[in-house]
Amino acid sequence: MDASGLFLLLETLLNVESLSVVDIGSDLPYAGFLQDGTEDMPARKYLGWNDATFPVYEQLLLGWIALGDERALL
């Protein structure tokens, strides 16, 4: 996917929040294929998370929760 395709996908990300859950998704028709893979294409890691990046995301999220808003992400 070239950069323009990536930005199109990022612009379509939607989130629905509750007290205990944040659902993130996209309404692009091919988003599910990227997430789940196909017979000819392996599934991609969700939002780029992997064993190396998970601790970074975890610390960002914990900081965000501690501050109570998005300032922890800056």
Secondary structure, 3 states (H helix, E strand, C coil): CCHHHHHHHHHCEEEEECCCCEEEEECCCCHHHHHHCCCCCCCCCHHHCCCCCHHHHHHHHHHHHHHCCHHHHC
